[in-house]
Amino acid sequence: MSQNLVEIKHLTTVFTDKNPPEPVLRDVSLQIPEHAVVGLVGQSGSGKSVTAMSVLQLLYNKQHQTTGSILYRGENLLTYSRRQIEQVRGNEIAMVFQDPMTSLNPVYPVGKQVGEVLRGRDKRSAKERKEQILRMFAEMGIHQPERCYHSYPHELSGGLRQRVMIAMAMLTKPKLVIADEPTTALDVTVQAQILDQMRTLRDTYGTSILLITHNLGIVSRYCDLVYVMYQGRIVEQGTAAQIVEHPAHDYTKKLLAARFSVPEAAFTGKSESAPSQKPRPETERRPILVVRDLNKQFANASPFALYNAKSLHANKNLSLTVYEGETLAIVGESGSGKSTFGRQIAGLLEPDSGQILYNGTDLVSLPGKEKKALHREIQMVFQDPYASLDPRMDVFHTIEEPLLVHRICPDRQSRDSLVRHMMDQVGLSQELANRLPRELSGGQRQRVSIARALIMRPRVIVWDEPVSALDVLMERQIINLIRELKNTYGFTSVFITHDMAVVYHIADRICVMKRGEIVEIGERDALFRNPQTDYTKQLLSSIL
């Protein structure tokens, strides 16, 4: 291995605005060699992002004390003045954040924002700078660079926005790129494309990469060295093969045990149907939802986002049957129409045409009051609980709210008892009842969302990417919770996801969507063993 580009030695960070002051990093030491991809792995709250932000002094607005050293080419970045560190940022060390939508300004075109990186750094004309940006967009795999240049962030898919952020980071040919969970919320095919692109950049420009992630599949495929963090400490380090195949620390073993994987036997037909239920004959299954020729089109959509058309045909002639008590997984890459489909089932979007039959009643043609009454039995849990929870409402009143809206359980004492019972069912401590969403972890917020949906005792729950933004340990907990609750309450699940490994562990049947259409549907084991379309094969090959 080549010499080290960055050496972090005995880094300790204490947030002094806490009472008592709380150590977030505890004697952290790690090395990033030149031309290497180094993985920093751990669950949420382990200190990964604080370590990354310390390198570029991005914590200066927080009340904190930092000791130790961060040596970049032998010089301690912690001793740099603000002006000195600003010369390093972007030029020498660049950062790619987890959510590009919050990193990009929504009121400016993408090209203008990327151009800010070059402005003031060289004396070339605006035309020459634009040409350089377009070349970098092309290198990032953006097929229509000119159109992307003039688009606004909301007009691009998640994968395209992340490619823009990486292009922005690479414009100045930095020596180090810090990628903080760059693919967490992306679908498996886009995730693989982004990571392959980053590795290509390493090979092309000799850039070192610090890849922060909680996904051990990514680590095993893309990283040369791996550091495992737990409660602010580095607890294990080694090559990717050493960490994945021969873990030494109990926490690393716990991370490996928690990840969802698909056994090789699943692709050969030798696996058993567990952990999902073995499929019953179709004659013994009762349909609870029947969708017929469902269409949804959005006018004035971006011509760049998906189809290069003036309107976006999100769902095209969708027809399928969901049987009572089953878990039907809806899979596909970003922009395939999965969430739009789920929102129509849950009554949050009106279809342009088609039928949604719930126990034989067409929800589309029902009058408002009757539709509202039936939709009490169909609930939805969203991907980002922080965005779907009222930030001003505490846990107790968030879970209670559906009872008040639908005028169920008018007696206050009975409502209190039901809310607290539901908190117990989803594993929420009663001590959290008065907490606001910002005071909860990601997993706790998702449990609140599940409790809010379940308190209505629905017969169908639509799960829209409920674990895609959670770390591997929290993901395992939530999936296990969903299984337990399904066994307890017997509801039917429509589970929307892009993670085929999760699908294998929770689904009875799988529906594959691409560009608004259903391209394949079948029993889980049959689909894994013998996929019928090239697109399904591509999804399966993207499993890390």
C-alpha positions in Angstrom: 0.0 0.0 0.0 1.3 3.5 -0.8 2.1 6.1 1.8 -0.7 7.8 3.8 -2.4 10.9 2.5 -4.2 11.6 5.8 -3.5 10.4 9.3 -5.9 11.0 12.1 -4.2 10.5 15.5 -6.0 10.3 18.9 -8.9 12.5 17.8 -11.3 13.3 20.7 -14.3 15.6 20.3 -16.6 16.7 23.1 -19.8 18.7 22.5 -19.7 21.3 25.3 -23.3 22.4 24.8 -24.5 19.2 26.4 -25.0 19.0 30.2 -22.9 17.2 31.1 -20.5 17.6 28.1 -20.7 14.6 25.9 -17.7 12.9 24.2 -18.7 12.1 20.6 -15.2 10.9 19.4 -13.0 9.0 21.7 -9.3 8.7 20.8 -10.0 8.0 17.1 -7.0 7.0 15.0 -7.0 6.0 11.3 -5.0 6.3 8.1 -6.1 7.0 4.5 -3.4 5.9 2.1 -3.0 7.6 -1.3 -5.1 6.1 -4.2 -7.1 4.0 -1.7 -10.8 3.5 -0.9 -11.1 3.5 2.9 -14.4 2.4 4.5 -15.7 3.9 7.8 -18.5 1.6 9.1 -20.9 1.8 12.0 -24.5 2.4 13.0 -26.1 5.8 13.2 -24.7 7.8 16.0 -21.4 6.0 16.1 -19.4 9.2 15.2 -18.7 8.5 11.5 -20.0 11.9 10.2 -18.4 13.8 13.1 -15.0 12.3 12.1 -15.5 13.3 8.5 -16.6 16.8 9.3 -13.7 17.3 11.7 -11.3 16.8 8.8 -12.6 20.0 7.1 -13.4 21.8 10.3 -17.1 21.8 9.5 -18.0 21.7 13.2 -16.9 25.2 13.9 -20.5 26.5 14.4 -21.0 23.9 17.2 -19.8 24.3 20.7 -17.1 21.7 20.9 -13.6 20.9 22.0 -11.3 18.8 19.9 -7.9 17.4 20.7 -5.5 15.2 18.8 -4.3 15.8 15.2 -5.5 15.4 11.6 -2.4 15.3 9.4 -2.8 16.0 5.7 0.5 15.5 3.9 2.2 16.0 7.3 0.4 19.2 8.3 -2.1 19.4 11.1 -5.4 20.7 9.7 -6.7 21.4 13.2 -4.1 24.2 13.5 -5.2 25.9 10.3 -7.0 29.2 10.4 -10.4 29.6 8.8 -8.8 31.1 5.6 -6.3 28.3 5.4 -8.9 25.6 5.7 -11.1 27.2 3.1 -8.2 26.9 0.7 -8.1 23.1 1.4 -11.9 22.7 1.1 -12.8 21.8 -2.5 -9.3 22.3 -3.8 -7.5 19.5 -1.9 -10.3 17.7 0.0 -13.9 17.6 -1.2 -17.0 16.2 0.5 -20.1 14.5 -0.9 -23.1 14.5 1.5 -25.8 11.9 2.0 -28.8 13.9 0.8 -28.0 16.0 -2.3 -31.4 17.6 -2.2 -30.5 19.4 1.0 -27.0 20.3 -0.3 -28.2 21.9 -3.6 -30.0 25.3 -3.6 -33.5 24.7 -5.0 -33.8 28.2 -6.6 -30.8 28.0 -8.9 -30.1 25.7 -11.9 -27.7 22.9 -11.3 -25.0 24.2 -13.7 -24.9 27.6 -12.0 -24.3 26.0 -8.6 -21.6 23.6 -9.8 -20.0 26.6 -11.5 -19.5 28.3 -8.2 -16.8 25.8 -7.4 -14.6 27.1 -10.2 -15.5 30.8 -9.9 -12.5 32.6 -8.4 -10.3 29.5 -8.6 -9.0 30.1 -12.1 -9.0 32.8 -14.8 -10.8 31.0 -17.5 -13.9 32.4 -19.2 -17.4 31.4 -18.3 -17.7 29.5 -21.5 -14.6 27.4 -20.8 -15.8 26.7 -17.2 -19.1 25.5 -18.6 -17.4 23.2 -21.1 -15.4 21.7 -18.2 -18.6 21.1 -16.2 -20.3 19.5 -19.1 -17.3 17.2 -19.6 -17.4 16.2 -15.9 -21.1 15.6 -16.1 -20.4 13.2 -19.0 -17.7 11.4 -17.0 -20.3 10.9 -14.2 -22.5 9.0 -16.6 -25.0 11.9 -17.1 -26.3 11.2 -20.6 -27.6 14.7 -21.4 -25.2 17.1 -19.7 -26.5 20.2 -21.3 -30.0 19.6 -20.2 -28.8 18.7 -16.7 -26.8 21.9 -16.6 -30.0 24.0 -17.0 -32.2 21.8 -14.8 -33.2 22.6 -11.2 -32.5 20.1 -8.4 -36.1 19.0 -8.0 -36.3 18.1 -11.7 -33.6 15.4 -11.4 -33.9 11.9 -9.9 -32.0 11.0 -6.7 -29.3 9.2 -8.7 -28.7 12.2 -11.0 -28.5 14.6 -8.1 -25.9 12.5 -6.5 -23.9 12.3 -9.7 -24.0 16.2 -9.8 -22.7 16.3 -6.3 -19.8 14.0 -7.2 -19.1 16.0 -10.3 -19.0 19.1 -8.2 -16.5 17.4 -5.8 -14.3 16.2 -8.6 -14.1 19.4 -10.7 -10.9 20.6 -8.9 -9.3 17.1 -9.0 -9.0 16.9 -5.2 -6.6 14.5 -3.5 -9.3 13.2 -1.2 -13.1 12.8 -1.5 -15.1 12.2 1.7 -18.3 10.5 0.8 -20.8 10.5 3.7 -23.4 7.8 3.0 -23.6 8.8 -0.7 -25.9 6.0 -1.7 -28.0 5.3 1.4 -31.4 6.3 -0.1 -30.7 5.2 -3.7 -32.0 2.1 -5.4 -29.7 -0.8 -5.9 -29.0 -0.3 -9.6 -28.2 3.4 -9.2 -26.2 2.7 -6.0 -24.0 0.3 -7.9 -23.5 2.8 -10.7 -22.5 5.6 -8.3 -20.0 3.4 -6.5 -18.6 2.1 -9.7 -18.2 5.6 -10.9 -16.4 6.7 -7.7 -14.0 3.8 -8.0 -13.3 4.7 -11.6 -12.5 8.3 -10.4 -10.0 6.8 -8.0 -8.3 4.9 -10.9 -8.5 7.8 -13.3 -7.3 10.7 -11.1 -5.6 8.9 -8.3 -8.1 10.3 -5.8 -8.3 8.7 -2.3 -11.8 8.1 -1.0 -13.1 7.9 2.5 -16.4 6.1 2.2 -18.7 6.4 5.2 -21.4 3.8 5.2 -23.4 1.3 7.3 -23.7 -1.1 4.5 -21.2 -4.0 4.8 -22.0 -5.2 1.3 -20.6 -1.9 -0.1 -17.5 -2.3 2.1 -16.8 -5.9 0.9 -17.1 -4.9 -2.8 -15.5 -1.4 -2.9 -13.1 -0.8 0.0 -9.4 -1.6 0.4 -9.2 -0.8 4.1 -12.1 -0.7 6.6 -12.4 0.9 10.0 -15.4 -0.1 12.3 -16.7 2.6 14.7 -18.8 2.0 17.8 -19.8 4.7 20.3 -17.1 7.1 19.1 -14.3 4.6 19.0 -12.5 2.6 16.3 -13.0 -0.9 17.5 -11.6 -2.8 14.6 -9.6 -2.3 11.4 -8.2 -4.3 8.5 -8.7 -5.2 4.9 -12.3 -5.6 3.6 -11.7 -9.4 3.4 -10.4 -9.6 7.0 -13.3 -7.6 8.4 -16.1 -9.4 6.5 -14.7 -12.9 6.6 -12.9 -12.9 10.0 -14.4 -10.2 12.3 -12.6 -10.0 15.6 -14.8 -7.6 17.6 -18.2 -8.5 18.9 -19.8 -5.4 17.5 -18.5 -6.2 14.0 -19.9 -9.7 14.3 -23.2 -8.1 15.3 -23.2 -5.8 12.2 -22.5 -8.8 10.0 -25.2 -10.9 11.6 -27.7 -8.1 11.2 -27.3 -7.6 7.5 -29.9 -9.1 5.1 -28.4 -11.3 2.6 -29.7 -13.8 0.0 -28.4 -17.4 0.2 -26.8 -18.7 -3.0 -29.4 -21.5 -2.9 -32.1 -19.0 -3.5 -30.9 -18.7 -7.1 -30.6 -22.4 -7.7 -34.0 -23.6 -6.3 -32.6 -25.5 -3.4 -33.7 -23.0 -0.7 -36.7 -23.4 1.5 -39.6 -20.9 1.4 -38.8 -19.7 4.9 -38.6 -17.0 6.2 -41.7 -16.0 4.3 -44.7 -18.2 4.2 -45.0 -21.0 1.7 -47.5 -19.9 -1.0 -50.9 -21.3 -0.7 -52.7 -22.5 -3.9 -54.4 -19.5 -5.6 -57.9 -21.1 -5.2 -57.4 -20.9 -1.4 -56.5 -17.2 -1.4 -59.1 -14.4 -1.2 -58.4 -11.2 -3.0 -58.5 -8.1 -0.8 -57.2 -5.6 -3.4 -57.7 -5.8 -7.2 -56.2 -3.1 -9.4 -57.3 -2.8 -13.0 -55.8 -0.7 -15.8 -54.6 2.0 -13.4 -53.1 5.1 -15.0 -51.5 8.2 -13.5 -50.0 11.0 -15.4 -48.3 14.2 -14.1 -48.5 17.3 -16.2 -45.6 19.7 -16.6 -43.1 17.2 -15.3 -39.4 17.8 -16.1 -38.6 16.6 -19.6 -35.2 15.4 -18.3 -36.3 13.3 -15.3 -37.5 10.2 -17.0 -39.1 10.0 -20.4 -38.0 13.3 -22.2 -41.7 14.1 -22.6 -43.7 17.1 -21.5 -45.8 15.0 -19.1 -44.8 12.1 -16.9 -46.7 8.9 -17.3 -46.0 7.6 -13.8 -48.3 4.5 -13.9 -49.3 2.8 -17.2 -52.2 0.3 -17.2 -51.3 -1.3 -13.9 -53.2 -4.5 -13.1 -52.6 -6.9 -10.2 -54.3 -8.7 -7.3 -53.2 -8.6 -3.7 -54.4 -11.5 -1.6 -55.6 -11.2 2.0 -52.8 -11.8 4.6 -49.9 -11.8 2.1 -46.9 -9.5 1.7 -46.6 -8.3 -1.9 -43.3 -6.5 -2.6 -43.3 -3.8 -5.2 -39.7 -3.4 -6.5 -38.0 -1.3 -9.0 -35.4 1.5 -9.4 -36.1 5.2 -8.5 -38.7 6.7 -10.8 -40.3 3.4 -11.7 -43.7 4.6 -10.3 -43.7 2.4 -7.1 -44.5 5.2 -4.6 -47.1 6.8 -7.0 -48.8 3.4 -7.2 -48.7 3.0 -3.4 -50.1 6.5 -2.8 -53.1 5.7 -5.1 -53.9 2.5 -3.2 -53.7 4.5 0.1 -56.0 7.2 -1.3 -53.4 10.0 -1.3 -53.5 10.4 -5.1 -56.4 10.1 -7.4 -55.8 8.0 -10.5 -56.6 9.4 -14.0 -58.3 6.1 -14.9 -58.7 2.6 -13.8 -60.1 0.8 -10.7 -58.9 0.0 -7.2 -61.3 -2.6 -5.8 -61.1 -3.1 -2.1 -63.1 -6.2 -1.1 -65.1 -5.7 -4.3 -65.8 -1.9 -3.8 -64.2 0.5 -6.3 -62.4 3.1 -4.2 -61.9 5.4 -7.2 -65.6 6.0 -7.9 -66.8 6.2 -4.2 -68.1 9.5 -2.9 -65.9 11.4 -0.4 -67.4 10.3 2.9 -67.7 6.6 2.0 -64.1 6.7 0.6 -62.8 8.2 3.8 -64.5 5.5 5.8 -63.0 2.7 3.8 -59.6 4.3 3.7 -59.4 4.0 7.4 -58.7 0.3 6.7 -55.8 1.1 4.3 -52.9 2.9 6.0 -49.4 4.0 4.8 -46.0 4.2 6.4 -43.5 6.5 4.6 -39.8 6.3 3.9 -38.8 9.4 5.9 -40.7 9.5 9.2 -39.1 12.9 10.1 -40.8 14.5 7.1 -44.1 12.7 7.7 -44.4 13.6 11.5 -45.5 17.0 12.7 -42.4 18.5 14.3 -44.6 20.3 16.9 -46.5 17.2 18.1 -45.1 14.8 20.7 -45.2 11.1 20.3 -48.4 10.5 22.3 -50.5 13.0 20.4 -49.0 11.9 17.0 -50.2 8.3 17.6 -53.5 9.6 19.0 -54.3 11.9 16.2 -55.9 9.4 13.7 -58.4 8.4 16.5 -59.5 12.0 16.8 -59.7 12.6 13.0 -61.9 9.6 12.4 -63.8 10.1 15.7 -62.9 6.6 17.0 -62.7 5.8 20.7 -64.3 9.1 22.0 -63.6 8.3 25.6 -60.3 10.0 26.7 -59.3 7.3 29.1 -59.8 4.6 26.5 -57.8 6.5 24.0 -54.9 7.0 26.4 -54.9 3.3 27.1 -55.0 2.4 23.4 -52.1 4.8 22.6 -49.9 3.4 25.4 -50.7 -0.2 24.4 -49.7 0.6 20.8 -46.5 2.2 22.0 -45.7 -1.1 23.8 -46.6 -3.1 20.7 -44.1 -1.3 18.5 -41.3 -1.2 21.2 -41.5 2.4 22.2 -40.8 3.2 25.9 -43.5 5.1 27.7 -40.9 7.6 28.7 -40.9 8.8 25.1 -44.5 9.8 25.1 -43.8 13.5 25.5 -40.8 13.6 23.2 -40.9 15.6 19.9 -39.7 13.9 16.6 -36.3 15.8 16.7 -35.6 14.2 20.1 -35.9 10.6 18.7 -33.6 8.4 16.7 -34.4 7.4 13.1 -35.6 4.0 14.3 -37.8 5.4 17.1 -39.4 7.9 14.6 -40.2 5.0 12.3 -41.8 3.1 15.2 -44.0 6.1 15.9 -45.1 6.1 12.2 -45.9 2.4 12.5 -47.9 2.9 15.7 -49.8 5.7 14.1 -50.8 3.5 11.2 -51.6 0.4 13.3 -53.8 2.2 15.8 -56.5 2.3 13.2 -56.4 -1.5 13.0 -56.0 -1.4 9.2 -56.5 -4.5 7.0 -53.9 -3.2 4.5 -50.7 -1.3 5.1 -48.6 0.2 2.3 -45.0 0.4 3.4 -43.1 2.9 1.2 -39.3 2.2 1.6 -39.7 2.1 5.5 -36.1 1.0 6.1 -34.1 2.4 3.2 -32.6 5.3 5.3 -31.9 3.3 8.4 -28.6 1.6 9.4 -28.2 -2.1 9.2 -29.0 -2.8 12.9 -32.1 -0.6 12.9 -33.2 -2.0 9.5 -33.1 -5.5 11.0 -35.1 -4.4 14.1 -37.8 -2.7 12.0 -38.2 -5.6 9.6 -38.5 -8.0 12.5 -41.0 -5.7 14.1 -43.1 -5.6 10.9 -43.1 -9.5 10.8 -44.2 -9.7 14.4 -47.0 -7.2 14.0 -48.2 -8.9 10.9 -48.4 -12.2 12.8 -50.3 -10.4 15.7 -52.7 -8.3 13.7 -53.0 -10.3 10.4 -52.9 -7.3 8.1 -52.0 -7.4 4.4 -48.8 -5.7 3.3 -47.9 -3.9 0.1 -44.1 -3.4 0.7 -42.4 -0.9 -1.6 -38.6 -1.2 -1.7 -35.6 -1.3 -4.0 -33.6 -3.7 -1.7 -33.9 -7.2 -3.1 -32.2 -8.7 0.0 -34.9 -7.2 2.2 -37.5 -8.5 -0.3 -36.2 -12.0 0.0 -36.7 -11.9 3.8 -40.2 -10.4 3.9 -42.1 -11.0 0.7 -44.5 -13.8 -0.4 -44.8 -12.4 -3.9 -42.9 -9.8 -5.9 -44.1 -7.3 -8.5 -41.3 -5.7 -10.6 -41.9 -2.2 -12.0 -40.0 -0.3 -14.6 -40.9 3.1 -16.0 -44.4 3.0 -14.7 -45.3 -0.5 -15.9 -45.3 -4.0 -14.4 -42.7 -6.1 -16.2 -42.9 -9.2 -14.0 -44.9 -10.6 -11.1 -44.6 -13.9 -9.3 -43.9 -15.9 -6.2 -40.8 -14.9 -4.4 -38.9 -18.2 -4.7 -39.8 -18.6 -8.4 -38.8 -15.1 -9.3 -35.4 -15.4 -7.6 -34.8 -18.8 -9.1 -35.9 -18.0 -12.6 -36.4 -14.3 -13.5 -38.2 -13.8 -16.8 -36.9 -10.3 -17.8 -33.5 -8.8 -18.2 -34.5 -5.9 -15.9 -35.3 -8.4 -13.0 -32.0 -10.1 -13.6 -30.3 -6.7 -13.4 -32.0 -6.0 -10.0 -31.0 -9.4 -8.7 -27.4 -9.0 -9.9 -27.2 -5.7 -7.9 -27.6 -7.4 -4.6 -24.5 -6.6 -2.5 
